């Protein structure tokens, strides 16, 4: 289970949003995230809000799709009563946990609730995460028929000893098979990789890159392993059972991945994401990085509408209780002031290849751009065109770049 929820103000039982959330809402895209908090086993590095069977306190997985659909219906009511402009959903993302531990019919039911309550924008993107060992061809075909357009497989590594350290249970040889099935039924495919696992060498990482590229996915995500406090991996490192990740090696791994991906025809569009083209980018994740509105469904899910951010109760039992009462599952919320919104706009905007409009920075931030170019962190040619775009070294130093743009 993940750590404590953020501190914030109490959320009202009816979930209604302040008047400020409605301002300009008609001009912002709207997406939905549906959290499925179930896992077969807990990976040692994971701090997501997920639960194995013995942690559910009597909650039944079989009831979850109906509970999530109830919150979808609640979301339509709350937005309407709060004066937020009605908008069709542009993107839907099922994450977890392992969404595909539920029957495909359950995911289809949840998606149908989104369609019924909000409608879909033309060309809406609908993604689910999946473990390679949790689906077969028929399952994927059912998702396609239900309206899913995209699947993201948690490959993580092709090397058995790395998967063992991460406590991932799937057979790496299954990845090409599930990718092929997804393609056959007409789904776009992404694969997720993790680099910097204790004991992983550069040669191990290159093997994972090679095997990911061999499947020719439409999209690749590659994330450096972050040791989160409270996880089993953090305890193993603290006790000396495994070594701490080597940041210099992780930087070398990122450089290798970016070089190999780009040579294979994948362009970076966000620090940890590459795609074969503009139409294979994850539009849902881009909505987070560009300040769109989204509603998060499920235990512990976070939402954001018009500068108001809130989060749901964490445990599935507490969530089920709120849904049975017809009450909002929100546990707390915060209204972001203009300074926080500006900081987040810069922090997220520098991560994407489209870049930040330099003219949108404060004067002190614009002055800092010249130094960032001199240090090799910002692309000089893009800056001359008015956009702040990170170089590969700059992507590795993105947090430092943000500090230099905002520390004044």
SEGU-39391 format. One record per residue (C-alpha): x, y, z; chain; residue in one letter. Coordinates in Angstrom, 3 decimals. Example, Ala and Ser with C-alpha at 12.3 -4.5 7.8 and 13.67 -1.06 7.14 Angstrom:
BEGIN
MIKOL       px       py       pz kette rest
MIKOL   12.300   -4.500    7.800     A    A
MIKOL   13.670   -1.060    7.140     A    S
***
This chain:
BEGIN
MIKOL       px       py       pz kette rest
MIKOL    0.000    0.000    0.000     A    X
MIKOL    1.162    3.532   -0.725     A    X
MIKOL    2.025    6.130    1.890     A    X
MIKOL   -0.274    8.686    3.446     A    X
MIKOL   -2.553   10.888    1.375     A    X
MIKOL   -1.543   14.543    0.944     A    X
MIKOL   -2.525   17.130    3.496     A    X
MIKOL   -5.287   19.434    2.349     A    X
MIKOL   -8.667   20.899    3.141     A    X
MIKOL  -11.649   18.654    3.922     A    X
MIKOL  -13.690   17.733    0.855     A    X
MIKOL  -17.470   18.239    1.036     A    X
MIKOL  -19.615   15.126    1.213     A    X
MIKOL  -21.415   16.088   -1.998     A    X
MIKOL  -18.106   16.617   -3.848     A    X
MIKOL  -19.200   19.958   -5.333     A    X
MIKOL  -16.366   22.150   -6.572     A    X
MIKOL  -15.752   25.842   -5.860     A    X
MIKOL  -16.893   28.411   -8.409     A    X
MIKOL  -13.300   28.977   -9.528     A    X
MIKOL  -13.118   25.464  -11.028     A    X
MIKOL  -15.692   26.350  -13.693     A    X
MIKOL  -13.833   29.399  -15.031     A    X
MIKOL  -12.627   28.723  -18.575     A    X
MIKOL  -13.558   25.046  -18.360     A    X
MIKOL  -15.030   25.005  -21.853     A    X
MIKOL  -11.575   25.691  -23.288     A    X
MIKOL   -9.779   22.849  -21.487     A    X
MIKOL   -9.672   19.191  -22.569     A    X
MIKOL  -11.195   16.661  -20.181     A    X
MIKOL   -9.935   13.161  -19.477     A    X
MIKOL  -10.683   10.349  -17.062     A    X
MIKOL   -8.352    8.062  -15.145     A    X
MIKOL   -9.806    4.825  -13.766     A    X
MIKOL   -7.717    3.241  -11.037     A    X
MIKOL   -7.928   -0.518  -10.543     A    X
MIKOL   -6.187   -1.116   -7.202     A    X
MIKOL   -5.630   -4.867   -7.413     A    X
MIKOL   -2.408   -6.829   -7.883     A    X
MIKOL   -1.663  -10.526   -7.752     A    X
MIKOL    1.596   -9.855   -5.864     A    X
MIKOL    3.231   -6.660   -4.633     A    X
MIKOL    6.420   -5.665   -6.458     A    X
MIKOL    9.130   -4.612   -4.025     A    X
MIKOL    9.744   -1.220   -5.653     A    X
MIKOL    6.090   -0.165   -5.989     A    X
MIKOL    4.445    2.468   -3.790     A    X
MIKOL    1.227    2.802   -5.809     A    X
MIKOL   -2.103    2.456   -4.020     A    X
MIKOL   -2.579   -1.248   -4.720     A    X
MIKOL   -3.774   -4.264   -2.753     A    X
MIKOL   -3.308   -8.013   -2.913     A    X
MIKOL   -6.128  -10.406   -2.007     A    X
MIKOL   -5.185  -10.670    1.675     A    X
MIKOL   -5.255   -6.878    2.085     A    X
MIKOL   -8.817   -6.276    0.857     A    X
MIKOL  -10.620   -6.666    4.233     A    X
MIKOL  -13.575   -8.487    2.741     A    X
MIKOL  -13.945   -6.262   -0.322     A    X
MIKOL  -14.739   -8.264   -3.461     A    X
MIKOL  -13.046   -7.559   -6.768     A    X
MIKOL  -16.260   -8.646   -8.442     A    X
MIKOL  -18.034   -5.578   -7.020     A    X
MIKOL  -15.455   -3.054   -8.124     A    X
MIKOL  -16.612   -2.292  -11.677     A    X
MIKOL  -20.047   -1.321  -10.387     A    X
MIKOL  -18.527    0.925   -7.720     A    X
MIKOL  -16.306    2.656  -10.270     A    X
MIKOL  -19.291    3.139  -12.588     A    X
MIKOL  -21.122    4.760   -9.671     A    X
MIKOL  -18.309    7.283   -9.296     A    X
MIKOL  -18.389    7.977  -13.038     A    X
MIKOL  -22.070    8.852  -12.660     A    X
MIKOL  -21.234   10.967   -9.613     A    X
MIKOL  -18.578   12.828  -11.618     A    X
MIKOL  -21.131   13.910  -14.221     A    X
MIKOL  -23.480   15.132  -11.488     A    X
MIKOL  -20.775   17.028   -9.595     A    X
MIKOL  -19.410   18.760  -12.692     A    X
MIKOL  -22.887   19.745  -13.835     A    X
MIKOL  -23.956   21.053  -10.428     A    X
MIKOL  -20.652   22.913  -10.041     A    X
MIKOL  -21.209   24.819  -13.275     A    X
MIKOL  -18.301   23.187  -15.111     A    X
MIKOL  -18.841   23.203  -18.863     A    X
MIKOL  -19.944   19.791  -20.210     A    X
MIKOL  -17.222   18.318  -22.406     A    X
MIKOL  -16.826   14.955  -24.088     A    X
MIKOL  -13.933   12.897  -22.795     A    X
MIKOL  -10.796   13.163  -24.939     A    X
MIKOL   -8.750   10.463  -23.206     A    X
MIKOL   -9.404    7.588  -20.811     A    X
MIKOL   -6.676    5.676  -18.984     A    X
MIKOL   -7.095    2.515  -16.895     A    X
MIKOL   -4.151    2.166  -14.515     A    X
MIKOL   -3.284    0.322  -11.384     A    X
MIKOL   -2.466   -2.002   -9.961     A    X
MIKOL   -3.254   -4.395  -12.743     A    X
MIKOL   -6.492   -3.427  -14.506     A    X
MIKOL   -6.427   -6.645  -16.502     A    X
MIKOL   -6.808   -8.739  -13.340     A    X
MIKOL  -10.492   -7.862  -13.749     A    X
MIKOL  -12.495   -9.616  -16.458     A    X
MIKOL  -12.497   -7.735  -19.755     A    X
MIKOL  -16.263   -7.351  -19.379     A    X
MIKOL  -15.698   -5.363  -16.166     A    X
MIKOL  -13.372   -2.921  -17.900     A    X
MIKOL  -15.912   -2.654  -20.719     A    X
MIKOL  -18.657   -1.844  -18.175     A    X
MIKOL  -16.551    0.921  -16.627     A    X
MIKOL  -15.764    2.379  -20.039     A    X
MIKOL  -19.427    2.239  -21.054     A    X
MIKOL  -20.278    4.312  -17.980     A    X
MIKOL  -17.798    6.980  -19.106     A    X
MIKOL  -19.318    6.971  -22.591     A    X
MIKOL  -22.875    7.120  -21.281     A    X
MIKOL  -22.275    9.912  -18.770     A    X
MIKOL  -19.807   12.141  -20.613     A    X
MIKOL  -19.615   11.038  -24.233     A    X
MIKOL  -16.409   10.620  -26.213     A    X
MIKOL  -14.716   13.284  -28.300     A    X
MIKOL  -14.006   12.249  -31.914     A    X
MIKOL  -10.912   10.045  -31.964     A    X
MIKOL  -10.873    9.604  -28.188     A    X
MIKOL   -7.857    7.680  -26.888     A    X
MIKOL   -8.668    4.807  -24.497     A    X
MIKOL   -5.743    2.994  -22.868     A    X
MIKOL   -5.314    0.230  -20.342     A    X
MIKOL   -2.177   -0.934  -18.610     A    X
MIKOL   -1.629   -4.688  -18.644     A    X
MIKOL    0.860   -7.196  -17.345     A    X
MIKOL    2.053   -9.536  -20.104     A    X
MIKOL    0.831  -12.578  -18.155     A    X
MIKOL   -2.655  -11.191  -17.495     A    X
MIKOL   -4.150  -11.179  -21.007     A    X
MIKOL   -4.636  -13.423  -24.007     A    X
MIKOL   -5.794  -12.673  -27.535     A    X
MIKOL   -9.497  -13.058  -26.715     A    X
MIKOL   -9.198  -10.682  -23.766     A    X
MIKOL   -7.549   -8.046  -25.968     A    X
MIKOL  -10.160   -8.544  -28.683     A    X
MIKOL  -12.911   -7.896  -26.129     A    X
MIKOL  -11.215   -4.653  -25.102     A    X
MIKOL  -11.005   -3.530  -28.727     A    X
MIKOL  -14.688   -4.284  -29.255     A    X
MIKOL  -15.534   -2.282  -26.122     A    X
MIKOL  -13.808    0.823  -27.473     A    X
MIKOL  -10.247    0.583  -26.192     A    X
MIKOL   -7.684    1.918  -28.651     A    X
MIKOL   -4.387    1.306  -26.873     A    X
MIKOL   -2.673   -1.065  -24.431     A    X
MIKOL    0.466   -0.423  -22.374     A    X
MIKOL    2.371   -3.554  -21.369     A    X
MIKOL    4.558   -3.537  -18.258     A    X
MIKOL    7.614   -5.234  -19.737     A    X
MIKOL   10.095   -3.526  -17.342     A    X
MIKOL   13.046   -5.740  -18.385     A    X
MIKOL   13.970   -8.692  -20.566     A    X
MIKOL   16.558   -9.977  -18.075     A    X
MIKOL   15.412  -12.616  -15.567     A    X
MIKOL   17.627  -11.511  -12.676     A    X
MIKOL   16.455   -7.903  -13.062     A    X
MIKOL   12.798   -8.993  -13.094     A    X
MIKOL   13.496  -11.087   -9.989     A    X
MIKOL   14.927   -8.078   -8.127     A    X
MIKOL   11.846   -6.077   -9.141     A    X
MIKOL    9.660   -9.057   -8.140     A    X
MIKOL    7.941   -9.047  -11.506     A    X
MIKOL    6.373  -12.431  -12.167     A    X
MIKOL    5.870  -12.513  -15.936     A    X
MIKOL    7.972  -14.504  -18.393     A    X
MIKOL    9.877  -12.013  -20.613     A    X
MIKOL    9.436  -14.375  -23.546     A    X
MIKOL    5.695  -13.651  -23.431     A    X
MIKOL    6.084   -9.967  -24.321     A    X
MIKOL    6.456  -10.445  -28.108     A    X
MIKOL    3.409  -12.709  -28.070     A    X
MIKOL    1.077  -10.255  -26.311     A    X
MIKOL    2.313   -7.371  -28.467     A    X
MIKOL    1.530   -9.424  -31.586     A    X
MIKOL   -1.955  -10.267  -30.284     A    X
MIKOL   -2.669   -6.607  -29.525     A    X
MIKOL   -1.629   -5.633  -33.040     A    X
MIKOL   -3.773   -8.388  -34.561     A    X
MIKOL   -6.917   -7.088  -32.874     A    X
MIKOL   -6.163   -3.468  -33.839     A    X
MIKOL   -4.790   -1.891  -30.653     A    X
MIKOL   -1.885    0.530  -30.509     A    X
MIKOL    0.884   -0.816  -28.269     A    X
MIKOL    3.202    0.762  -25.727     A    X
MIKOL    5.817   -1.057  -23.650     A    X
MIKOL    7.101    0.225  -20.320     A    X
MIKOL   10.700   -0.292  -19.220     A    X
MIKOL   12.538    0.424  -15.957     A    X
MIKOL   16.278    1.021  -15.777     A    X
MIKOL   18.742    1.295  -12.901     A    X
MIKOL   17.580   -1.727  -10.898     A    X
MIKOL   20.214   -2.828   -8.356     A    X
MIKOL   22.490   -5.362  -10.050     A    X
MIKOL   21.467   -4.339  -13.572     A    X
MIKOL   24.436   -3.683  -15.867     A    X
MIKOL   24.579   -1.537  -18.963     A    X
MIKOL   24.694   -4.772  -21.000     A    X
MIKOL   21.536   -5.994  -19.234     A    X
MIKOL   19.796   -2.726  -20.076     A    X
MIKOL   20.897   -2.925  -23.698     A    X
MIKOL   19.415   -6.412  -23.906     A    X
MIKOL   16.069   -5.060  -22.661     A    X
MIKOL   16.202   -2.211  -25.175     A    X
MIKOL   16.946   -4.645  -27.998     A    X
MIKOL   14.072   -6.934  -27.096     A    X
MIKOL   11.636   -4.045  -26.677     A    X
MIKOL   12.581   -2.630  -30.075     A    X
MIKOL   12.296   -6.071  -31.665     A    X
MIKOL    8.562   -6.065  -30.922     A    X
MIKOL    8.191   -2.739  -32.832     A    X
MIKOL    5.728   -1.103  -30.437     A    X
MIKOL    4.161    2.225  -31.324     A    X
MIKOL    5.384    3.797  -28.101     A    X
MIKOL    8.037    3.172  -25.438     A    X
MIKOL    8.267    4.525  -21.895     A    X
MIKOL   11.543    4.166  -19.969     A    X
MIKOL   11.650    5.228  -16.332     A    X
MIKOL   14.591    5.294  -13.956     A    X
MIKOL   14.011    3.239  -10.844     A    X
MIKOL   13.196    5.491   -7.897     A    X
MIKOL   13.482    3.975   -4.443     A    X
MIKOL   10.363    5.138   -2.637     A    X
MIKOL   10.355    5.331    1.182     A    X
MIKOL    8.371    2.577    2.840     A    X
MIKOL    8.742    0.043    0.027     A    X
MIKOL   10.293   -3.381    0.435     A    X
MIKOL   13.127   -2.320   -1.866     A    X
MIKOL   13.900    0.674    0.362     A    X
MIKOL   14.124   -1.639    3.364     A    X
MIKOL   16.387   -4.037    1.466     A    X
MIKOL   18.729   -1.190    0.533     A    X
MIKOL   18.733    0.198    4.073     A    X
MIKOL   19.647   -3.242    5.473     A    X
MIKOL   22.369   -3.779    2.877     A    X
MIKOL   20.682   -6.708    1.137     A    X
MIKOL   20.840   -4.925   -2.220     A    X
MIKOL   22.881   -1.993   -3.479     A    X
MIKOL   21.453    1.478   -3.954     A    X
MIKOL   20.867    2.449   -7.612     A    X
MIKOL   23.879    4.161   -9.191     A    X
MIKOL   22.815    7.581  -10.510     A    X
MIKOL   25.785    7.850  -12.875     A    X
MIKOL   24.942    4.446  -14.349     A    X
MIKOL   21.309    5.483  -14.658     A    X
MIKOL   22.413    8.543  -16.651     A    X
MIKOL   24.443    6.313  -18.967     A    X
MIKOL   21.410    4.062  -19.366     A    X
MIKOL   19.230    7.012  -20.306     A    X
MIKOL   21.751    8.186  -22.892     A    X
MIKOL   21.914    4.689  -24.385     A    X
MIKOL   18.122    4.362  -24.501     A    X
MIKOL   17.592    7.738  -26.147     A    X
MIKOL   20.263    7.028  -28.747     A    X
MIKOL   18.942    3.561  -29.560     A    X
MIKOL   15.295    4.627  -29.632     A    X
MIKOL   15.968    7.566  -31.913     A    X
MIKOL   18.113    5.427  -34.237     A    X
MIKOL   15.134    3.044  -34.462     A    X
MIKOL   12.746    5.847  -35.429     A    X
MIKOL   11.273    6.769  -32.038     A    X
MIKOL   11.280   10.456  -31.201     A    X
MIKOL   11.232   11.681  -27.614     A    X
MIKOL    8.250   13.841  -26.765     A    X
MIKOL    8.563   13.788  -22.958     A    X
MIKOL   11.609   13.069  -20.825     A    X
MIKOL   10.688    9.399  -20.316     A    X
MIKOL    8.577    8.744  -23.419     A    X
MIKOL    9.248    8.055  -27.099     A    X
MIKOL    6.860    7.343  -29.982     A    X
MIKOL    6.918    6.525  -33.676     A    X
MIKOL    5.008    9.700  -34.501     A    X
MIKOL    2.716   12.418  -33.255     A    X
MIKOL   -0.347   10.181  -33.510     A    X
MIKOL    1.200    7.477  -31.287     A    X
MIKOL    2.039    9.722  -28.355     A    X
MIKOL    0.125    9.099  -25.126     A    X
MIKOL   -2.387   11.935  -25.319     A    X
MIKOL   -3.647   11.093  -21.848     A    X
MIKOL   -0.249   11.595  -20.243     A    X
MIKOL    0.290   14.739  -22.292     A    X
MIKOL   -2.908   16.097  -20.768     A    X
MIKOL   -1.273   15.889  -17.326     A    X
MIKOL    1.830   17.715  -18.513     A    X
MIKOL   -0.156   20.475  -20.213     A    X
MIKOL   -2.601   21.310  -17.421     A    X
MIKOL   -5.820   19.754  -18.724     A    X
MIKOL   -8.728   18.697  -16.497     A    X
MIKOL   -9.182   15.086  -15.459     A    X
MIKOL  -11.288   13.109  -13.013     A    X
MIKOL   -9.661   10.160  -11.232     A    X
MIKOL  -11.972    7.244  -10.432     A    X
MIKOL  -11.231    4.755   -7.661     A    X
MIKOL   -9.461    4.398   -4.294     A    X
MIKOL   -6.651    6.908   -3.865     A    X
MIKOL   -7.195    8.402   -7.332     A    X
MIKOL   -6.352   12.074   -7.825     A    X
MIKOL   -8.323   14.576   -9.900     A    X
MIKOL   -7.770   18.101  -11.196     A    X
MIKOL  -10.346   20.540  -12.546     A    X
MIKOL   -9.651   24.239  -13.020     A    X
MIKOL   -6.896   24.543  -10.441     A    X
MIKOL   -8.725   22.420   -7.846     A    X
MIKOL   -7.010   19.144   -6.988     A    X
MIKOL   -8.547   16.401   -4.846     A    X
MIKOL   -7.904   12.796   -3.905     A    X
MIKOL  -10.077    9.870   -2.908     A    X
MIKOL  -10.020    7.724    0.212     A    X
MIKOL   -7.286    5.135   -0.130     A    X
MIKOL   -8.579    1.730    0.867     A    X
MIKOL  -11.038   -0.178   -1.358     A    X
MIKOL  -13.201   -0.874    1.705     A    X
MIKOL  -13.500    2.835    2.523     A    X
MIKOL  -14.173    3.576   -1.128     A    X
MIKOL  -16.869    0.896   -1.322     A    X
MIKOL  -18.497    2.368    1.773     A    X
MIKOL  -18.636    5.868    0.271     A    X
MIKOL  -20.133    4.530   -2.937     A    X
MIKOL  -22.759    2.526   -1.032     A    X
MIKOL  -23.756    5.717    0.809     A    X
MIKOL  -23.977    7.729   -2.396     A    X
MIKOL  -21.352   10.111   -1.002     A    X
MIKOL  -18.293   11.562   -2.682     A    X
MIKOL  -15.207    9.390   -2.116     A    X
MIKOL  -13.002   12.509   -1.926     A    X
MIKOL  -10.835   12.566    1.211     A    X
MIKOL   -9.345   16.037    0.779     A    X
MIKOL   -8.598   18.746   -1.714     A    X
MIKOL   -6.645   21.917   -2.374     A    X
MIKOL   -7.167   24.966   -4.531     A    X
MIKOL   -3.911   25.919   -6.223     A    X
MIKOL   -2.979   29.584   -6.097     A    X
MIKOL   -1.514   31.357   -9.118     A    X
MIKOL    2.086   30.926   -7.919     A    X
MIKOL    1.701   27.159   -7.533     A    X
MIKOL   -0.034   26.858  -10.902     A    X
MIKOL    2.776   28.804  -12.570     A    X
MIKOL    5.448   26.654  -10.917     A    X
MIKOL    3.684   23.483  -12.063     A    X
MIKOL    3.229   24.859  -15.586     A    X
MIKOL    6.982   25.362  -15.858     A    X
MIKOL    7.929   22.140  -14.053     A    X
MIKOL    5.765   20.029  -16.368     A    X
MIKOL    6.206   22.091  -19.520     A    X
MIKOL    9.990   21.788  -19.628     A    X
MIKOL    9.625   17.990  -19.758     A    X
MIKOL    7.972   17.904  -23.174     A    X
MIKOL    9.628   18.225  -26.565     A    X
MIKOL    7.153   20.888  -27.691     A    X
MIKOL    8.810   23.069  -25.070     A    X
MIKOL    7.832   26.194  -23.181     A    X
MIKOL    7.121   29.529  -24.787     A    X
MIKOL   10.047   31.600  -23.508     A    X
MIKOL    7.889   34.726  -23.638     A    X
MIKOL    5.603   33.152  -21.015     A    X
MIKOL    8.402   33.121  -18.432     A    X
MIKOL    8.917   35.898  -15.911     A    X
MIKOL   11.705   38.348  -16.882     A    X
MIKOL   14.108   36.664  -14.460     A    X
MIKOL   13.353   33.292  -16.015     A    X
MIKOL   13.955   34.624  -19.519     A    X
MIKOL   17.343   35.944  -18.377     A    X
MIKOL   18.272   32.465  -17.095     A    X
MIKOL   17.747   30.890  -20.527     A    X
MIKOL   21.076   32.187  -21.902     A    X
MIKOL   22.991   30.458  -19.116     A    X
MIKOL   21.095   27.219  -19.658     A    X
MIKOL   22.015   27.333  -23.344     A    X
MIKOL   25.673   27.937  -22.452     A    X
MIKOL   25.613   24.948  -20.110     A    X
MIKOL   24.225   22.749  -22.883     A    X
MIKOL   20.897   22.092  -21.165     A    X
MIKOL   18.657   24.024  -23.582     A    X
MIKOL   18.565   23.738  -27.379     A    X
MIKOL   19.919   26.989  -28.818     A    X
MIKOL   18.156   26.735  -32.191     A    X
MIKOL   14.772   26.142  -30.546     A    X
MIKOL   15.400   29.058  -28.182     A    X
MIKOL   15.991   31.361  -31.140     A    X
MIKOL   12.518   30.330  -32.342     A    X
MIKOL   11.112   31.243  -28.935     A    X
MIKOL   10.795   27.774  -27.403     A    X
MIKOL   12.663   26.336  -24.437     A    X
MIKOL   13.424   22.711  -25.344     A    X
MIKOL   15.771   20.534  -23.324     A    X
MIKOL   18.780   18.839  -24.853     A    X
MIKOL   19.543   15.255  -23.840     A    X
MIKOL   21.845   16.437  -20.992     A    X
MIKOL   19.150   18.930  -20.055     A    X
MIKOL   16.572   16.181  -19.755     A    X
MIKOL   18.768   14.508  -17.160     A    X
MIKOL   18.919   17.814  -15.287     A    X
MIKOL   15.277   18.842  -15.716     A    X
MIKOL   14.731   19.590  -12.023     A    X
MIKOL   17.810   21.830  -11.929     A    X
MIKOL   16.608   23.636  -15.056     A    X
MIKOL   13.267   24.345  -13.378     A    X
MIKOL   15.023   25.764  -10.320     A    X
MIKOL   17.072   28.125  -12.459     A    X
MIKOL   13.956   29.307  -14.293     A    X
MIKOL   12.007   29.935  -11.096     A    X
MIKOL   14.470   30.758   -8.276     A    X
MIKOL   14.284   34.558   -8.201     A    X
***
